């Protein structure tokens, strides 16, 4: 994404869509930061539910 942004002007054309390559780049970076933050710390339980005969457990490691 950084390489593609080198060839695209920073100022978007106001007549075109407001979703630009720079917006996509920022969205990808934010999403990657979110996923990285989930695994940076020690493992934890996201969901741990037990009923009569069913147990659902989702752990982040």
OpenMM code with the backbone's topology and positions (N, CA, C; nanometers):
from openmm import Vec3, app, unit

residues = "UNK UNK UNK UNK UNK UNK UNK UNK UNK UNK UNK UNK UNK UNK UNK UNK UNK UNK UNK UNK UNK UNK UNK UNK UNK UNK UNK UNK UNK UNK UNK UNK UNK UNK UNK UNK UNK UNK UNK UNK UNK UNK UNK UNK UNK UNK UNK UNK UNK UNK UNK UNK UNK UNK UNK UNK UNK UNK UNK UNK UNK".split()
positions = [
    Vec3(0.0818, -0.1184, 0.0000),
    Vec3(0.0000, 0.0000, 0.0000),
    Vec3(0.0871, 0.1261, 0.0000),
    Vec3(0.1948, 0.1235, 0.0770),
    Vec3(0.2822, 0.2407, 0.0801),
    Vec3(0.3430, 0.2663, -0.0570),
    Vec3(0.3783, 0.1592, -0.1291),
    Vec3(0.4374, 0.1735, -0.2618),
    Vec3(0.3378, 0.2356, -0.3587),
    Vec3(0.2131, 0.1919, -0.3553),
    Vec3(0.1105, 0.2461, -0.4446),
    Vec3(0.0875, 0.3932, -0.4159),
    Vec3(0.0898, 0.4311, -0.2895),
    Vec3(0.0651, 0.5703, -0.2521),
    Vec3(0.1725, 0.6656, -0.3025),
    Vec3(0.2886, 0.6148, -0.3357),
    Vec3(0.3940, 0.7001, -0.3906),
    Vec3(0.3540, 0.7594, -0.5254),
    Vec3(0.2684, 0.6911, -0.5999),
    Vec3(0.2335, 0.7325, -0.7355),
    Vec3(0.0984, 0.8025, -0.7453),
    Vec3(0.0336, 0.8246, -0.6342),
    Vec3(-0.0979, 0.8873, -0.6343),
    Vec3(-0.0886, 1.0197, -0.5603),
    Vec3(-0.1438, 1.1256, -0.6181),
    Vec3(-0.1369, 1.2555, -0.5496),
    Vec3(-0.2122, 1.2530, -0.4173),
    Vec3(-0.1615, 1.3293, -0.3218),
    Vec3(-0.2215, 1.3317, -0.1878),
    Vec3(-0.3583, 1.3998, -0.1878),
    Vec3(-0.3753, 1.4992, -0.2697),
    Vec3(-0.5013, 1.5741, -0.2709),
    Vec3(-0.6023, 1.5027, -0.3607),
    Vec3(-0.7092, 1.4506, -0.3032),
    Vec3(-0.8087, 1.3811, -0.3852),
    Vec3(-0.8889, 1.4779, -0.4695),
    Vec3(-0.9360, 1.4302, -0.5817),
    Vec3(-1.0245, 1.5082, -0.6668),
    Vec3(-1.1607, 1.5136, -0.5982),
    Vec3(-1.2093, 1.6332, -0.5668),
    Vec3(-1.3328, 1.6459, -0.4911),
    Vec3(-1.4547, 1.5967, -0.5693),
    Vec3(-1.4449, 1.5931, -0.7015),
    Vec3(-1.5571, 1.5463, -0.7829),
    Vec3(-1.5677, 1.3938, -0.7790),
    Vec3(-1.4588, 1.3249, -0.7429),
    Vec3(-1.4606, 1.1790, -0.7406),
    Vec3(-1.5043, 1.1288, -0.6032),
    Vec3(-1.5005, 1.0014, -0.5866),
    Vec3(-1.5415, 0.9386, -0.4609),
    Vec3(-1.4524, 0.9843, -0.3458),
    Vec3(-1.5085, 0.9869, -0.2255),
    Vec3(-1.4302, 1.0290, -0.1088),
    Vec3(-1.3471, 0.9137, -0.0517),
    Vec3(-1.3662, 0.7910, -0.1029),
    Vec3(-1.2866, 0.6763, -0.0600),
    Vec3(-1.1641, 0.6672, -0.1506),
    Vec3(-1.0475, 0.6989, -0.0956),
    Vec3(-0.9248, 0.7025, -0.1748),
    Vec3(-0.8328, 0.5875, -0.1363),
    Vec3(-0.7235, 0.5771, -0.2073),
    Vec3(-0.6220, 0.4765, -0.1745),
    Vec3(-0.5647, 0.5047, -0.0366),
    Vec3(-0.5514, 0.6316, -0.0023),
    Vec3(-0.4989, 0.6669, 0.1295),
    Vec3(-0.5959, 0.6240, 0.2403),
    Vec3(-0.7254, 0.6360, 0.2141),
    Vec3(-0.8249, 0.5886, 0.3101),
    Vec3(-0.8143, 0.4374, 0.3270),
    Vec3(-0.7996, 0.3658, 0.2168),
    Vec3(-0.7849, 0.2199, 0.2219),
    Vec3(-0.6583, 0.1820, 0.2979),
    Vec3(-0.5496, 0.2548, 0.2731),
    Vec3(-0.4231, 0.2277, 0.3420),
    Vec3(-0.4387, 0.2455, 0.4932),
    Vec3(-0.5032, 0.3537, 0.5343),
    Vec3(-0.5243, 0.3777, 0.6766),
    Vec3(-0.6146, 0.2712, 0.7380),
    Vec3(-0.7165, 0.2295, 0.6645),
    Vec3(-0.8067, 0.1255, 0.7137),
    Vec3(-0.7329, -0.0067, 0.7332),
    Vec3(-0.6457, -0.0420, 0.6404),
    Vec3(-0.5668, -0.1646, 0.6524),
    Vec3(-0.4720, -0.1551, 0.7718),
    Vec3(-0.4079, -0.0400, 0.7888),
    Vec3(-0.3148, -0.0227, 0.9006),
    Vec3(-0.3868, -0.0322, 1.0354),
    Vec3(-0.5035, 0.0283, 1.0453),
    Vec3(-0.5794, 0.0236, 1.1703),
    Vec3(-0.6234, -0.1189, 1.2005),
    Vec3(-0.6692, -0.1907, 1.0971),
    Vec3(-0.7126, -0.3292, 1.1160),
    Vec3(-0.5962, -0.4170, 1.1598),
    Vec3(-0.4802, -0.4001, 1.0979),
    Vec3(-0.3626, -0.4790, 1.1370),
    Vec3(-0.3206, -0.4466, 1.2799),
    Vec3(-0.3261, -0.3202, 1.3182),
    Vec3(-0.2930, -0.2824, 1.4563),
    Vec3(-0.3899, -0.3462, 1.5559),
    Vec3(-0.5174, -0.3530, 1.5182),
    Vec3(-0.6161, -0.4164, 1.6050),
    Vec3(-0.5848, -0.5646, 1.6226),
    Vec3(-0.5576, -0.6354, 1.5130),
    Vec3(-0.5255, -0.7779, 1.5226),
    Vec3(-0.3963, -0.8016, 1.6003),
    Vec3(-0.2980, -0.7166, 1.5801),
    Vec3(-0.1722, -0.7305, 1.6543),
    Vec3(-0.1927, -0.7059, 1.8035),
    Vec3(-0.2793, -0.6124, 1.8382),
    Vec3(-0.3023, -0.5838, 1.9796),
    Vec3(-0.3721, -0.6994, 2.0494),
    Vec3(-0.4471, -0.7801, 1.9758),
    Vec3(-0.5144, -0.8943, 2.0370),
    Vec3(-0.4163, -1.0021, 2.0803),
    Vec3(-0.3033, -1.0112, 2.0118),
    Vec3(-0.2079, -1.1186, 2.0406),
    Vec3(-0.0816, -1.0695, 2.1109),
    Vec3(-0.0696, -0.9403, 2.1355),
    Vec3(0.0508, -0.8871, 2.1998),
    Vec3(0.0631, -0.9285, 2.3460),
    Vec3(-0.0466, -0.9388, 2.4143),
    Vec3(-0.0440, -0.9676, 2.5570),
    Vec3(-0.0632, -1.1161, 2.5809),
    Vec3(-0.0748, -1.1542, 2.7052),
    Vec3(-0.0917, -1.2959, 2.7388),
    Vec3(-0.2254, -1.3484, 2.6858),
    Vec3(-0.2374, -1.4796, 2.6706),
    Vec3(-0.3617, -1.5391, 2.6214),
    Vec3(-0.4799, -1.5071, 2.7143),
    Vec3(-0.5963, -1.4972, 2.6571),
    Vec3(-0.7152, -1.4726, 2.7380),
    Vec3(-0.8373, -1.5386, 2.6756),
    Vec3(-0.9407, -1.5545, 2.7568),
    Vec3(-1.0658, -1.6142, 2.7116),
    Vec3(-1.1549, -1.5052, 2.6543),
    Vec3(-1.1949, -1.5228, 2.5301),
    Vec3(-1.2878, -1.4293, 2.4685),
    Vec3(-1.4310, -1.4680, 2.5053),
    Vec3(-1.4609, -1.5971, 2.4968),
    Vec3(-1.5932, -1.6502, 2.5322),
    Vec3(-1.5730, -1.7810, 2.6068),
    Vec3(-1.6474, -1.7986, 2.7148),
    Vec3(-1.6466, -1.9250, 2.7872),
    Vec3(-1.7858, -1.9451, 2.8465),
    Vec3(-1.8681, -2.0201, 2.7739),
    Vec3(-2.0079, -2.0392, 2.8119),
    Vec3(-2.0344, -2.1882, 2.8276),
    Vec3(-2.1009, -2.2248, 2.9372),
    Vec3(-2.1381, -2.3637, 2.9600),
    Vec3(-2.2874, -2.3700, 2.9920),
    Vec3(-2.3575, -2.4596, 2.9215),
    Vec3(-2.4989, -2.4844, 2.9513),
    Vec3(-2.5129, -2.6303, 2.9926),
    Vec3(-2.6319, -2.6852, 2.9859),
    Vec3(-2.6566, -2.8220, 3.0319),
    Vec3(-2.5639, -2.9235, 2.9652),
    Vec3(-2.5608, -2.9263, 2.8330),
    Vec3(-2.4812, -3.0269, 2.7629),
    Vec3(-2.3809, -2.9669, 2.6640),
    Vec3(-2.3718, -2.8366, 2.6587),
    Vec3(-2.2863, -2.7706, 2.5587),
    Vec3(-2.1902, -2.6755, 2.6288),
    Vec3(-2.0653, -2.6760, 2.5830),
    Vec3(-1.9659, -2.5808, 2.6324),
    Vec3(-1.9024, -2.5135, 2.5117),
    Vec3(-1.9006, -2.3808, 2.5109),
    Vec3(-1.8369, -2.3023, 2.4042),
    Vec3(-1.7258, -2.2213, 2.4684),
    Vec3(-1.6066, -2.2378, 2.4138),
    Vec3(-1.4900, -2.1663, 2.4653),
    Vec3(-1.4074, -2.1150, 2.3488),
    Vec3(-1.3835, -1.9845, 2.3472),
    Vec3(-1.2983, -1.9227, 2.2453),
    Vec3(-1.1857, -1.8538, 2.3199),
    Vec3(-1.0630, -1.8944, 2.2888),
    Vec3(-0.9450, -1.8403, 2.3554),
    Vec3(-0.8551, -1.7707, 2.2542),
    Vec3(-0.7992, -1.6595, 2.2929),
    Vec3(-0.7022, -1.5861, 2.2110),
    Vec3(-0.5647, -1.6189, 2.2663),
    Vec3(-0.4780, -1.6727, 2.1815),
    Vec3(-0.3421, -1.7096, 2.2243),
    Vec3(-0.2390, -1.6330, 2.1472),
] * unit.nanometer
topology = app.Topology()
chain = topology.addChain("A")
for resn in residues:
    res = topology.addResidue(resn, chain)
    for name in ("N", "CA", "C"):
        topology.addAtom(name, app.Element.getBySymbol(name[0]), res)
